[in-house]
Amino acid sequence: MIANMAALGAALCWAAGGLIAIGPVRVLGSIAFNRLRLTIVGSGLLLAATLMGGWHTLDTGAVLTLALSGLLGIVMGDMALFWSLSRLGPRRNVVIYAANAPLTALLAYALLGEALGPWTVIGVALVTMGVMLAVALRSGSTHSWEAVQGSLVAGVSVCLVAAVGQAAGSIIAKPVMAAGADPVASAAVRVTTAALMFTLIGTLSALRSGGAAAAAGLFRLPPGLTPRLALQVAGNGLIGVGLGMTLLLVGLANGNAGVVATLSALSPVLILPMIWILTGQRPAAGAWIGAAVAVAGVALIVNR
């Protein structure tokens, strides 16, 4: 139950964080936004882990394992996800990315020997199907975001790479968490590794395109960053990355990786009532059908 509640809490944090992120991403761009929020959250988690004394639960091997988990799950996963987002649009991207849940379950079975009971398998399938339906049937929008840019096959393939990266990151972190690693310290390692890697990638890219002056600009505040936007970036990072990732790691420490990944993938469903409350626009009936299917899957998993 601890694992299930932690995974659902992570999904709720990611849903709320996604809404907070809309404004800053549009102004700053996804790369600058991601680098800034990971730097803020990584600093906060490092301080929290130090004050809470969680570092003693991690040895060198655990740190290296968690760093690799961060590289695959956050760096590779996010870079591939943002690339495919620009090609497929947000709706198709989320539908395909939802495949990370069953992929995690398969990898957990193959690599960790974590088997699922028949009712749990049905529950995982229903949740995944429900998330996909909720997003796919959310609206019949003809907005320009819905247009495919470039190759559809390339967009789908890269989005699947993002799903594999997320799944692999969870599987790699699972044994460390199950061995008793502190979730806050573990999250600090993963996020800080990702922040450093994004900074390195940005620096190398800037050096290649604009020289030392352009690279130095990466270490200044992004243009257009107002105090309001800075608070939104920090809020998204603390809720969506800091708390959300910590809860995900708590779930991995206490439960089956496939189940945790499936429940934490409910963000697109949980965001539906939030959008309704904030915008006053009721989601389409098809989205609610998908949400109902996902809820039925959650009920099977939780009450298995």
Disulfide bonds with the S-S distance in Angstrom:
none
